[in-house]
Amino acid sequence: MAKIYLFNTLSRKKEEFKPIKKGQVGLYTCGPTVYWYQHIGNLRAYIFADTLKRILEYNKLKVKHVINVTDVGHLTSDADLGEDKIEKAAKKEHKSAKEIASHYFNEFKSDLKKLNIIEPEIWSKATEHIKEQIELIKKLEKKGYTYKTSDGIYFDSSKFKDYGKLAKLKIAGLKAGKRIKVGEKKNKTDFALWKFSEEPGKRQQEWPSPWGIGFPGWHIECSAMSMKYLGENFDIHTGGEDHIAIHHTNEIAQSEAATGKKFVNYWLHVAFLIHKGKKVSKSTGGLATISELEKEGFPAMVYRYFCLQTHYRKQLNFATENLEAAKIAYQRIERKISELRNEKHKGKDKTEEYEKQFIEAINDDLNTPKALQIFHNTLDDFDFDPKKKLKLLENFGKALGLSIKKMQEVTVIAPKEIEKLIEAREKLRKEKLWAEADVLRERIKEKGYNILDTPQGPKLEKIK
């Protein structure tokens, strides 16, 4: 197997990936809080995790992928304050918490399907693992890491020696500052493991526990569920870069405090989607959903391609013109693949040459921009045997999630007026009257169509 290198947030450097069990990978991805639609910023994280999984499988590794579903316990503030996001949405929409979670989870899965994202081997819902979360809190309590306040059971971060190692937090500075409210917390970095119901029986989602009726904190679910399905020490944990300082830092603290073992070997984080210089988030109203992009004429797979053009650790600048450029490039791939299926000429077998370049790119910390460049070089190589080229491109597409086998050129049916202009332009081109032909091209463009000149003749596409 070729060597795979991944940038580990824990060490802040690129490391050779070595799975705990030979040929197998345990992969955990922080999943959605299902109280609203997932916007395209959220979905970048799942495109990244899916690409990681595909690349590991391309390297002949068997991946066990777990994604959690937060359907309880995520408060509107990371400081353990505010309402539960699911409960709040239920009140707003006059539905049950279960209905809210089920509806938005199904919407999320629909988006994943559109983006050609492989579903995980295990979907793990927080509400279905209350027992495991309580048991983990009991372990922490027995080891002396917890304390009780009027609103819940908290983790005492001062008792965990390496708290903040993932985010390189300067704990002393946090304690001296005024940004984080303490309330009854002993330390500003302490966090809720179990929250008490203010009025037992009023919340839709609450459970009995050794400490009283309530519900789990947000962080505890990921530790309890990941360790249940992947073991106390597993290979890779992914998520957005916004999780580094709090959520993932707290996961590490509570997991390693409970087991005495290293929790995760490799932490991978995807950078933000940026719009007009600011992070896209649901709390600020979001930017767009996949359905909204589709209404604007951008298929979901164009968005996936758009994400692959930028390395996952770099912030991705969203702008309509950038997405439009990605759409044109993606449509070119569809057209060229369609043409390739009909090519009959003989050529060389360059499989080994291009595959070597491709695997070097994807195994270098998922360098998808470079991998796409190699993909295009392969596609455009006329001297490469068409059948062997198509087979290789299908393999590349599988690693990148581009569904080459399903690609087909979209035929645009033009009005008679446009057809006449195309015929007139072709006549001028045959007579080598290029300037006059360009005038007709512009007239066609003004009417909402682009002409693409191919070896098989002119192709028409609608301008969105």
VOBA-945596 format. One record per atom (N, C-alpha, C): x negated, y negated, z negated; residue in three letters. Coordinates in pm, whole numbers, plus 50000, padded with zeros to 5 digits. Each point is the difference from the previous one (the first is absolute). Example, Ala and Ser with C-alpha at 12.3 -4.5 7.8 and 13.67 -1.06 7.14 Angstrom:
BEGIN
486815056949220ALA;500894988150000ALA;499104988050000ALA;500354989550072SER;499184988149994SER;500774989149927SER;
***
This chain:
BEGIN
499165012150000MET;500844987950000MET;499134987450000MET;500374990550081ALA;499284987250003ALA;500194992849867ALA;499034991949963LYS;500104992749874LYS;501014988650011LYS;500774998249893ILE;500994989249993ILE;499544990249892ILE;500034987150033TYR;499624989849903TYR;501204991049971TYR;500264997749872LEU;501124991849956LEU;499524989349903LEU;500584988050008PHE;499644989449907PHE;500785002149871PHE;499265002949893ASN;500615002949870ASN;500074987149918ASN;501204995449971THR;500164987749922THR;499325001149863THR;499985012149946LEU;499415002149868LEU;498514996649998LEU;499285003450105SER;498554997550006SER;499674987650083SER;501014994950074ARG;499824988850092ARG;498985003050109ARG;499965012650042LYS;499115003550110LYS;500555011850080LYS;499455001650120LYS;500395011050086LYS;499325012749950LYS;500785010749984GLU;499465012549949GLU;500385011650093GLU;499155010150003GLU;500375012150074GLU;501145007049925GLU;501045003650073PHE;501145006649937PHE;499715014849982PHE;500105004549876LYS;499815014249967LYS;501205004749919LYS;500895008150061PRO;501195004549928PRO;499655008949882PRO;500864999849900ILE;499805008249880ILE;500045014850038ILE;501025003750079LYS;500125013850049LYS;499655000150148LYS;499125008950039LYS;499535000650139LYS;501185001550096LYS;500044991050099GLY;501025000950104GLY;501364994649960GLY;500144994949876GLN;501304995249953GLN;499874985949942GLN;501064992350015VAL;500004986349947VAL;501304997349925VAL;499874994749879GLY;501154995249925GLY;500104984950019GLY;501094995450059LEU;500174985850035LEU;501284994549938LEU;499864989049925TYR;501154993649937TYR;500114985750051TYR;501214996350040THR;500254986450049THR;501074993349916THR;499714988049951CYS;501014992449927CYS;501164997050094CYS;501185004249961GLY;501174998950086GLY;500854987849974GLY;501174999650062PRO;500864988149995PRO;500814999049871PRO;500294987649960THR;501044997649900THR;501264997450082THR;500975009049987VAL;501115000450096VAL;501204991549954VAL;499794986849999TYR;501084990949965TYR;500374990750115TYR;499235000750111TRP;500244991550116TRP;499265006250118TRP;500184994150119TYR;499305004950118TYR;498494997649985TYR;499215009150057GLN;498554998250000GLN;499624990950117GLN;499284989249972HIS;499614991150109HIS;498725005150066HIS;499624993550108ILE;498875005150079ILE;498674999349926ILE;499914991449897GLY;498804999849917GLY;499885012849919GLY;501125004349939ASN;500015012949929ASN;499635011350094ASN;500564999650119LEU;499845011350092LEU;498595001350055LEU;499224989249997ARG;498605001250040ARG;499295010349912ARG;500345000049870ALA;499365009449906ALA;500305014550034ALA;501225002650051TYR;500375013850033TYR;499435004250135TYR;499854990550092ILE;499325003050126ILE;498555003849971ILE;499384992449908PHE;498615003049960PHE;499905013949937PHE;500885003149903ALA;499945013049932ALA;500245011450099ALA;500924997950094ASP;500295010150101ASP;498805002150091ASP;499334989150038THR;498815001050086THR;498905007549926THR;499844997149871LEU;499015007149918LEU;500295015050001LEU;501265003549976LYS;500385014149997LYS;499735006650135LYS;500374993250108ARG;499805005550134ARG;498525002150031ARG;499174990649956ILE;498565001150026ILE;499375011449918ILE;500475001749878LEU;499535011349919LEU;500395013250066LEU;501225000550054GLU;500465012250068GLU;499265001950133GLU;499654989050066TYR;499205000850123TYR;498665006749971TYR;499534998049878ASN;498745006149955ASN;500205014049941ASN;501155006050032LYS;500325013949960LYS;500185001849850LYS;500394989449930LEU;500285001149857LEU;501505001549978LEU;500375007949902LYS;501425001949966LYS;500354989949892LYS;500984991550029VAL;500344989049909VAL;501335002649929VAL;499984998749868LYS;501235000349920LYS;500284985649959LYS;501034994250060HIS;500284985849983HIS;501224998049912HIS;499864991749899VAL;501104996649910VAL;500254985050005VAL;501264996150018ILE;500394985949990ILE;501094998749895ILE;499804991149905ASN;501034997949898ASN;501094990750050ASN;501165001149940VAL;501114991050029VAL;500414993749867VAL;499764986949987THR;500334993149875THR;501484996150004THR;500815008149931ASP;501434997249995ASP;500444996249859ASP;499024996749914VAL;500284994849867VAL;498694994649942VAL;500114990149911GLY;498854996049920GLY;499114989050053GLY;500234995550125HIS;499164989250054HIS;500694986849969HIS;499454992849907LEU;500604987449958LEU;499654988750096LEU;500744989149990THR;499774988750091THR;498724992449968THR;499335003749890SER;498724993949965SER;499015010949965SER;498754998350044ASP;498955009549964ASP;499584998749854ASP;500544989949931ALA;499684997949859ALA;501005007149909ALA;500695010350055ASP;500985007949924ASP;501194991749955ASP;500334989750078LEU;501144991449969LEU;500995000450115LEU;501214994949973GLY;501004999050107GLY;500835012550015GLY;500884999650100GLU;500915011250024GLU;499335011050081GLU;500555012049989ASP;499625011050087ASP;500524996650140ASP;499125001250101LYS;500374996050136LYS;501195008050055LYS;500095012749965ILE;501125008350048ILE;501304995549934ILE;499954997849868GLU;501204995749926GLU;500484986450052GLU;499054991150025LYS;500354986750049LYS;500695000850136LYS;499465008450090ALA;500605001650133ALA;501395006349990ALA;500165009349906ALA;501305006549982ALA;501074989849960ALA;499644990949910LYS;500944989549957LYS;500344990850118LYS;498984996450074LYS;500184990750112LYS;500905005850109LYS;499825013050029GLU;500755006250110GLU;501245007449952GLU;500264999649868HIS;501175006749940HIS;500035014950035HIS;498855006149984LYS;499865014550024LYS;499305006449881LYS;499995013249998SER;499265006949894SER;498514999650033SER;499195001249897ALA;498545000150019ALA;499615011550093ALA;500685011349984LYS;499705011750083LYS;500334997250147LYS;501114993150026GLU;500394996650136GLU;498984990450064GLU;499564990349920ILE;499004990450049ILE;498725007350039ILE;499505008349909ALA;498755007250025ALA;500125009350120ALA;501115007150010SER;500205009550110SER;500084992750134SER;500744989050004HIS;500174992550126HIS;498674994650051HIS;499244993349913TYR;498764993750046TYR;498885010150022TYR;500085011449932PHE;499045010750027PHE;500245005850139PHE;501275001950036ASN;500335005150134ASN;499614990050108ASN;500184987049974GLU;499584989750095GLU;498485000450020GLU;499295002049889PHE;498545000950004PHE;499565011950085PHE;500635011449979LYS;499645012050077LYS;500324998250149LYS;501064992650028SER;500334997150141SER;498894991750064SER;499464990349926ASP;498894991850051ASP;498765008550024ASP;499735009249907LEU;498835008850014LEU;500105008250129LEU;501205004950027LYS;500215008150121LYS;499734991750126LYS;500494987650001LYS;499804991150115LYS;498514997350022LYS;499254999349889LEU;498574997050006LEU;499145012450021LEU;500675011550020ASN;499315012750019ASN;499115003649880ASN;500494996949881ILE;499295003349877ILE;500485013649950ILE;499075008949976ILE;500325013549952ILE;500474999149855ILE;501135006249970GLU;500465000049861GLU;499055008449914GLU;499854996449872PRO;499105007549913PRO;500525014149971PRO;499135008449952GLU;500435013349959GLU;500964998849881GLU;499794989749918ILE;500854998149881ILE;500424985549986ILE;501324997649995TRP;500554987249956TRP;500275001749851TRP;499474991249919SER;500125001549856SER;500734988149939SER;501255002249956LYS;500824989149945LYS;499804998649850LYS;499844987749956ALA;499764997449857ALA;501145005449913ALA;501254998450044THR;501145004449919THR;500075015149984THR;499325007350089GLU;500015014649991GLU;498815005449921GLU;499204990949945HIS;498815004249924HIS;499904992749866HIS;501134997649939ILE;500024993349868ILE;499315008849895ILE;500275012950005LYS;499405009549904LYS;498474999250006LYS;499455000250122GLU;498544999650015GLU;499414986849948GLU;500734989250020GLN;499534987049953GLN;500014999349848GLN;501055005249941ILE;500085000249852ILE;498875008649942ILE;499755011450063GLU;498935008849951GLU;498634993250007GLU;499774992350104LEU;498724993050014LEU;499884989149893LEU;501074992949973ILE;499984989749895ILE;499745006549864ILE;500595011749977LYS;499785007249873LYS;498535003849983LYS;499355003950111LYS;498565003149996LYS;499204987849958LYS;500344988750061LEU;499304987549968LEU;500244995949855LEU;501205002149953GLU;500354996749861GLU;499185008749904GLU;499915012650030LYS;499265009549915LYS;498524996249993LYS;499464994350109LYS;498594996250003LYS;499754985949948LYS;501074993449957GLY;499844986949937GLY;499904988250094GLY;500515001550123TYR;499914989150097TYR;501264991250007TYR;501005003149921THR;501274992750012THR;500364992449872THR;500894990550013TYR;500604993349885TYR;501404995450038TYR;500804997249899LYS;501404996650021LYS;500264985249975LYS;500814993950086THR;500464986249977THR;501545000450000THR;500624988649987SER;501474999849997SER;500625003850133SER;499214998950111ASP;500615003250131ASP;499445012450068ASP;499055006949935GLY;499525012250063GLY;498735005749940GLY;499485010350069ILE;498755006549963ILE;498944995150098ILE;498894995249947TYR;498954994050084TYR;498685007749992TYR;499234998950107PHE;498655005750005PHE;499034989549949PHE;499165004049906ASP;499004990949942ASP;498735000650087ASP;499874990450089SER;498895000150096SER;498634998249934SER;499974994049880SER;498714997849932SER;499385013149954SER;500825010649991LYS;499485013049954LYS;499455008550114LYS;500214995450124PHE;499465007350115PHE;498744992850046PHE;498895006649986LYS;498674993850018LYS;499824993150136LYS;500415006750108ASP;499734994750134ASP;501204993150064ASP;500894994749919TYR;501184993450057TYR;499564988750095TYR;500604999750117GLY;499694989450096GLY;498865003150093GLY;499475012549996LYS;498845003250083LYS;500314999650150LYS;501245003450037LEU;500374999950142LEU;500004985850055LEU;500564990749923ALA;500124986150046ALA;498824991449958ALA;499045006049928LYS;498854992549946LYS;500514988249915LYS;501015002849918LEU;500604989549916LEU;499064995849889LEU;499964987049974LYS;499264994849886LYS;501024998249888LYS;500115010449919ILE;501055000449898ILE;499884988549901ILE;498784996849962ALA;499814989049903ALA;500594987150053ALA;499804997550128GLY;500544988050062GLY;501514999950001GLY;500595011950021LEU;501475000950001LEU;500554997249861LEU;499325005149897LYS;500484998149863LYS;499934985449959LYS;499024992850053ALA;499834986049961ALA;500924990750078ALA;500505004950114GLY;500824991450086GLY;501434998549953GLY;500744992150078LYS;501394997449964LYS;500975004650108LYS;499475007050102ARG;500865003850112ARG;500975011249964ARG;499565009149915ILE;500795011849971ILE;500674998949864ILE;501315001449997LYS;500734999149873LYS;499795012649918LYS;499814998249872VAL;499735011349913VAL;501285005149935VAL;500814991149946GLY;501195004449926GLY;499575008449883GLY;500535011949989GLU;499615009149891GLU;498845009150040GLU;499474998250119LYS;498875008350041LYS;498774997049915LYS;499215010149975LYS;498744998049926LYS;498964993550090LYS;500045003550131ASN;499044994850098ASN;500754996050126ASN;499474990250070LYS;500684995250120LYS;500065010350111LYS;499095009749997THR;499995010350104THR;500785012649962THR;500635000249883ASP;500835011449961ASP;501245000550089ASP;500575011850015PHE;501155001450090PHE;501005010349945PHE;501254998450044ALA;501095008449950ALA;499945014150059ALA;500145009849914LEU;500135014050041LEU;501485004049999LEU;500724994749902TRP;501435002949987TRP;500694987449949TRP;501074996150067LYS;500744988149960LYS;501335004049935LYS;500334993549890PHE;501285002749934PHE;501134992750072PHE;501155006450007SER;501184993350054SER;500444989449899SER;500224987850048GLU;500424989349908GLU;501325003249934GLU;500925005350080GLU;501295004549948GLU;500255014050055GLU;499615010449925PRO;500165013850048PRO;501425002650050PRO;500095005950122GLY;501295002850059GLY;500404990050106GLY;499334988350002LYS;500344989750097LYS;499265002150133LYS;498745004149991ARG;499225002750122ARG;500575012150074ARG;499884999950133GLN;500455011750077GLN;499005011549988GLN;498714996549989GLN;498975010449994GLN;499234998949868GLN;500295009149909GLU;499305000649871GLU;500045014449948GLU;499025003349918TRP;499855013749953TRP;499605000249853TRP;500365010749929PRO;499535001549862PRO;498515003550000PRO;499294995949898SER;498585003249986SER;499655000749852SER;498815004749965PRO;499615000449859PRO;499954986149936PRO;500004989350083TRP;499854986449947TRP;501304991950008TRP;501025006150061GLY;501274993050014GLY;500495000250144GLY;501244996150021ILE;500584999950135ILE;499354988850083ILE;499635003450121GLY;499354990150085GLY;499635005750135GLY;498924994850057PHE;499575004150134PHE;498484998250010PHE;499365007350092PRO;498534999350009PRO;499524986950061PRO;498774996049964GLY;499354988850065GLY;499635004150142GLY;499664990150081TRP;499715002750141TRP;498745008550018TRP;498954997049925HIS;498695006450023HIS;499985014849967HIS;500735004049896ILE;499905013849950ILE;500475010250103ILE;500954996150087GLU;500545009750097GLU;498935005350094GLU;499124991250047CYS;499005004450098CYS;499005009849938CYS;499624997549876SER;499075009249933SER;500665013649977SER;501234999849947ALA;500685012549968ALA;500265008550125ALA;500454993550106MET;500385007550120MET;498805004250084MET;499004991450012SER;498825003850078SER;499295011849936SER;499884999649866MET;499305011049932MET;500825012850002MET;501324998850000LYS;500845012150008LYS;499765007450131LYS;499934992650110TYR;499925006450132TYR;498585001750054TYR;499074991849953LEU;498645000550055LEU;498935003849899LEU;500375000549872GLY;499035003549896GLY;499484987849926GLY;499335002249888GLU;499524988949917GLU;498874992250065GLU;499305006450093ASN;498984993250081ASN;500275003550145ASN;500254990050084PHE;500265002950141PHE;499184990650089PHE;500135002050131ASP;499074993850095ASP;500214985150027ASP;501184996550056ILE;500184986450051ILE;501324993949952ILE;499934987349962HIS;501184992249963HIS;499994987450086HIS;501134997150069THR;500074988250084THR;501084990449953THR;499894987750047GLY;501004989849968GLY;499554986550053GLY;500814989949976GLY;499664986550043GLY;498984993749906GLY;499254990250052GLU;498964993649917GLU;500604992549881GLU;501304996950006ASP;500644993249886ASP;500155009249880ASP;499835013150019HIS;500135009549889HIS;498705001649919HIS;498904994950052ILE;498705002749937ILE;499934994849857ILE;500354987549979ALA;499774993549870ALA;500925004949889ALA;501225003950033ILE;500935003949893ILE;500455014550012ILE;500785003150103HIS;500625013250008HIS;498975011450002HIS;499024999350089HIS;499035010950010HIS;499024999849883HIS;499704988249950THR;499164999049880THR;500685007149882THR;501314997849987ASN;500745006249890ASN;500185015050021ASN;500165004250125GLU;500085014450029GLU;498735007249953GLU;498874994250034ILE;498725006249961ILE;499895000849849ILE;500304989049932ALA;499864999549855ALA;500865010649931ALA;501285000650033GLN;500885009349931GLN;499715014650038GLN;499615002450124SER;499735013750045SER;498735005449936SER;498934992050004GLU;498725004749947GLU;500015000349848GLU;500794991249938ALA;500145000449854ALA;500705012849958ALA;500995004350079ALA;500775012049967ALA;499225012950024ALA;499215000550108THR;499345012650038THR;498535000849963THR;499364988349986GLY;498564999949976GLY;499215003150126GLY;500705000150115LYS;499345003350128LYS;500084988050095LYS;499145000250101LYS;500094990050106LYS;501315002450073LYS;500764989450021PHE;501355001150059PHE;499945002450150PHE;499394990850073VAL;499955000750147VAL;498574997550047VAL;499575007450103ASN;498634998450049ASN;499834988450097ASN;501014997750085TYR;499894989350101TYR;501274991549999TYR;499814987049978TRP;501114990450004TRP;499894991950129TRP;501065000250082LEU;499994992650126LEU;501144989849999LEU;499694987750034HIS;500994989349998HIS;500074992550133HIS;501224997750044VAL;500244992850125VAL;500244985249969VAL;499474991450085ALA;500104985549978ALA;501394994850039ALA;500284987749960PHE;501314993950022PHE;500274997050147PHE;501284999650031LEU;500474994050125LEU;500214985249969LEU;499404991450081ILE;500044985649976ILE;500844993050107ILE;500824990849956HIS;500784991850094HIS;499864985349961HIS;499464992250091LYS;499764985949975LYS;499164997949873LYS;498995008549986GLY;499054998749889GLY;500455005549867GLY;501215005749994LYS;500515005249873LYS;500365014750011LYS;499855007049887LYS;500365014149994LYS;501515001750022LYS;500355010050079VAL;501415003350022VAL;500475008649884VAL;501124996249937SER;500515007949888SER;501514998949992SER;500615010349938LYS;501464999849982LYS;500424989149903LYS;499154997149901SER;500354990049899SER;500124986050059SER;499314997750115THR;500094986850065THR;500965000450119THR;500825010450004GLY;500985000950108GLY;499555008750115GLY;498735004649993GLY;499505008750105GLY;499824992750131GLY;499635007450101LEU;499814994150132LEU;500985006350098LEU;499915012950016ALA;500895006850094ALA;500035014849967ALA;501075006350040THR;500105014549991THR;499765005650140THR;499845013150009ILE;499835006450130ILE;501224997550089ILE;501185000649941SER;501234997650077SER;500024985950058SER;499524990349922GLU;499954986250047GLU;498994998350114GLU;498865007049988LEU;499024999650109LEU;500595005950128LEU;500755010949983GLU;500615006550117GLU;500984990650070GLU;500764992549922LYS;500954990450057LYS;499294989050079LYS;498744997349961GLU;499214989850070GLU;499255005850120GLU;500235012950026GLY;499395006350118GLY;498695006949973GLY;499695002649872PHE;498755006849966PHE;500305013749940PHE;499825010850077PRO;500235013549947PRO;499095002849880PRO;500445009149914ALA;499245003449880ALA;498595004650034ALA;499845007650109MET;498685005150035MET;499044988950044MET;500554989150047VAL;499154988450031VAL;499424994449871VAL;500824999849894TYR;499494995249871TYR;498915009349946TYR;500195013150017ARG;498965009349956ARG;498704997250076ARG;500104998650131TYR;498834997150082TYR;499344986949955TYR;500834990149971PHE;499524987049953PHE;499175001749871PHE;500495008449909CYS;499275002449874CYS;498675007150024CYS;499985009350093LEU;498785007650028LEU;498904991350060LEU;500364988750057GLN;499024991250063GLN;499104992949899GLN;500404999949873THR;499214993649893THR;499645010449896THR;498764999749953HIS;499565009649897HIS;500864998349874HIS;500325011249938TYR;500934999849886TYR;499514991449883TYR;498704997949988ARG;499494992049887ARG;499964985150031ARG;500384996350123LYS;500064985850036LYS;501454995249997LYS;500204987849954GLN;501354994550002GLN;500464998750145GLN;501275003050023LEU;500555000150134LEU;500894987750019LEU;499654992050098ASN;500734987650025ASN;501195002550092ASN;501204998549945PHE;501195002250080PHE;500444987050067PHE;500155000750132ALA;500534988850077ALA;500655006150123ALA;501064993950049THR;500745005350115THR;499095002050121THR;499094990350022GLU;499115001250116GLU;499055012049986GLU;499595003149878ASN;499135011649977ASN;500765013050026ASN;501255000249954LEU;500835011950022LEU;500335001550148LEU;500194988950070GLU;500275000350144GLU;498825005950076GLU;498794996249959ALA;498795005450063ALA;499905015149977ALA;500355004349879ALA;499995014349968ALA;501035007550085ALA;501144993650022LYS;501065006250080LYS;499535002150144LYS;499344990050056ILE;499505001050137ILE;498975011350010ILE;499125000749901ALA;498975010649999ALA;500635013849985ALA;501015001049915TYR;500665012949978TYR;500775004450125TYR;500674990550065GLN;500735003350122GLN;499055004250112GLN;498814994250000ARG;498985004050098ARG;499615014749978ARG;499865004049872ILE;499685013949969ILE;501115009150053ILE;501254996249973GLU;501135008150047GLU;499975001550152GLU;499744989150070ARG;499965000250146ARG;498865008850051ARG;498824998249940LYS;498825007650044LYS;500155014949971LYS;500615003449887ILE;500245014149967ILE;500975006150101ILE;501044992450034SER;500975004650099SER;499325002550134SER;499134991050039GLU;499265001450126GLU;499045011949994GLU;499365001749885LEU;499005010649983LEU;500625013850020LEU;501235001649959ARG;500685013050015ARG;500155004050146ARG;499984990250090ASN;500185002850143ASN;498714999850081ASN;498884997049933GLU;498724999550071GLU;499515014050036GLU;499475001550123LYS;499605013250049LYS;498505001050030LYS;499304988749998HIS;498595000350042HIS;499135008049902HIS;498885004650051LYS;499065007549915LYS;499074990349928LYS;499505004449887GLY;499074991749924GLY;499175008549906GLY;499144993549926LYS;499135007049905LYS;500735002749869LYS;499525009749926ASP;500535002449865ASP;499164991849902ASP;500564989049952LYS;499294991249908LYS;500545001149857LYS;500685011049972THR;500645002049870THR;499024998549885THR;498905007150010GLU;499025000049890GLU;499434986049975GLU;499714993050106GLU;499434986549990GLU;500924990349925GLU;501284999750042TYR;500944990649938TYR;500455004549861TYR;500125013149983GLU;500445005049869GLU;498974996749892GLU;498725001150038LYS;498924996749906LYS;500104985349957LYS;500234991250096GLN;500134985749969GLN;501224997449911GLN;501095006750033PHE;501264997849928PHE;499905004449855PHE;499475011949979ILE;499925005249863ILE;499024992049915ILE;498944994950063GLU;499074991349927GLU;500704987349953GLU;500904994850083ALA;500734987849965ALA;501015002649887ALA;500855010050017ILE;501045002349898ILE;499425005049868ILE;498885007150007ASN;499385005249877ASN;499174989549928ASN;499834988450063ASP;499284988949936ASP;501034990849934ASP;500555004649889ASP;500984992449923ASP;501184995550086ASP;500495009450082LEU;501204997750081LEU;499874987450088LEU;498974999850082ASN;499784988450087ASN;500945001050121ASN;501274997049976THR;501005001250107THR;499824990050114THR;499524987749976PRO;499754991050114PRO;499005006050099PRO;498935005849948LYS;498995006250087LYS;500575012550066LYS;500785007749925ALA;500625012150055ALA;500944996550116ALA;500744989049986LEU;500884995550109LEU;499214995950123LEU;498864993849976GLN;499144996050112GLN;499525012350077GLN;499625010449926ILE;499565012650063ILE;501185006650072ILE;501184999149940PHE;501225005250063PHE;500214993450137PHE;499894986750003HIS;500204992650126HIS;498895003150101HIS;498765001449953ASN;498905003650090ASN;500255013650066ASN;500505009349918THR;500335013450051THR;501124999150103THR;501034992649966LEU;501174998450088LEU;499624994150135LEU;499064990750000ASP;499644992750122ASP;498885006650082ASP;499455011249949ASP;498895006650068ASP;500515008550118ASP;499914994750121PHE;500535006750119PHE;499235012950031PHE;498725000949957ASP;499185011750029ASP;500275011749906ASP;500864998149903PHE;500355010449903PHE;501165008350057PHE;499825013250005ASP;501045008950050ASP;501364996849937ASP;501054996950079PRO;501294995449947PRO;500635009249896PRO;500015013250027LYS;500635009449907LYS;499275000549867LYS;498685000750007LYS;499205000649877LYS;500074986649925LYS;500044989250076LYS;500134986749939LYS;501324998949924LYS;501085004350063LEU;501324999149936LEU;500045008149871LEU;499445011950003LYS;499985008549880LYS;499224993249887LYS;498864993850035LEU;499194993249899LEU;500734987849945LEU;500654992450087LEU;500744988249956LEU;501175003949910LEU;500605011450026GLU;501075005049912GLU;499455003049861GLU;498805005549993ASN;499365002649870ASN;499664987049928ASN;499454990350076PHE;499714986949942PHE;501294993649948PHE;501035001050082GLY;501294994349962GLY;500565006249874GLY;499815013049986LYS;500475007049879LYS;499294994649877LYS;498694997550012ALA;499234994749887ALA;500434985849964ALA;500434992450098LEU;500394986049978LEU;501524998349986LEU;500735010850023GLY;501464999549988GLY;500684993050115GLY;499435001050121LEU;500544992750115LEU;500945008150090LEU;500235012749970SER;500995008250073SER;499824999550152SER;498825003550047ILE;499714999650144ILE;500945009350078ILE;500285011649942LYS;500855009850071LYS;501404994550027LYS;500474991249914LYS;501354994550015LYS;500044987450085LYS;498814995050034MET;499964987550076MET;500535001750141MET;500834990750039GLN;500444999550139GLN;500234985550038GLN;499734997350123GLU;500144986250048GLU;501474996250006GLU;500314988349949VAL;501384995050003VAL;500244993550137VAL;500985005350070THR;500344994450131THR;500934988149984THR;499594988850053VAL;500824987849992VAL;500804998750129VAL;501314999649985ILE;500874998250118ILE;500184985050021ILE;499514995250113ALA;500024985650027ALA;501244996150082ALA;500484987849980PRO;501094994950084PRO;499554999450146PRO;500964999950092LYS;499684999850144LYS;499144987950037LYS;500284988849936GLU;499234987750026GLU;498525002349974GLU;499685006849888ILE;498605002749962ILE;499405010250097ILE;500785010050039GLU;499505010250093GLU;499574993850133GLU;500814990350046LYS;499674993250126LYS;498704992149989LYS;499804993549881LEU;498774992549978LEU;498785009349995LEU;500195011849940ILE;498915009849992ILE;499635004750140ILE;501015003150081GLU;499765004550138GLU;499274989350081GLU;500454987449984ALA;499364988950072ALA;498564998349956ALA;499765001649869ARG;498634998549946ARG;499105011250054ARG;500525012350006GLU;499215011250050GLU;499624997850147GLU;500934994450077LYS;499714997150140LYS;498874989950013LYS;500064989549917LEU;498944989750001LEU;498655005949958LEU;500025009249902ARG;498755006249955ARG;499385008550111ARG;500845007250074LYS;499505008250110LYS;499374991350110LYS;500544987950014GLU;499474990650098GLU;498844991749943GLU;499645003449872LYS;498904993449928LYS;500234985049980LYS;501274996449988LEU;500354986249969LEU;500154998849849LEU;498875000249929TRP;499995001349854TRP;500634987949930TRP;499744988150046ALA;500544988049936ALA;501524999950005ALA;500555003550119GLU;501455000450015GLU;500615011049912GLU;499275011449992ALA;500485011249916ALA;500044995949853ALA;499004992249958ASP;499954995349861ASP;501164990649968ASP;500424992350098VAL;501154991049980VAL;501245008349968VAL;500195011050074LEU;501155008749976LEU;499895007149864LEU;498775003549961ARG;499795006149868ARG;500504990549891ARG;499674987150014GLU;500424990149902GLU;501514998049999GLU;500615000750120ARG;501474998850008ARG;500675011749929ARG;499425011950017ILE;500525012049932ILE;499864998649849ILE;498844994749957LYS;499754997949858LYS;500994990149939LYS;500294989450073GLU;500964989949954GLU;501385005949976GLU;500305010850072LYS;501305006549987LYS;499985011149895LYS;498865001049925GLY;499955009249885GLY;499365013450024GLY;499185001350108TYR;499365012850029TYR;498514998350029TYR;499235010249962ASN;498585000550036ASN;499795010750104ASN;499094997650094ILE;499645010350098ILE;498615005149965ILE;499885013349995LEU;498725006549975LEU;499625007550126LEU;498854996850057ASP;499565006650123ASP;499225012649964ASP;500475011550046THR;499365012849970THR;499695007250131THR;499165010549995PRO;499705007750123PRO;501255006050063PRO;501045002349916GLN;501255005850051GLN;500994989450050GLN;499604987349992GLY;500884989350044GLY;500364990749885GLY;500814989750029PRO;500344990449895PRO;500935006049895PRO;499714996949874LYS;500855004249887LYS;500574987449936LYS;501255001249960LEU;500694988449942LEU;500255002049852LEU;499804989549921GLU;500355000649858GLU;500754987349961GLU;500965001749910LYS;500824988749955LYS;499224992349895LYS;499984986950010ILE;499374991549898ILE;501014997949889ILE;499595003549878LYS;500914998649885LYS;499964985949946LYS;
***
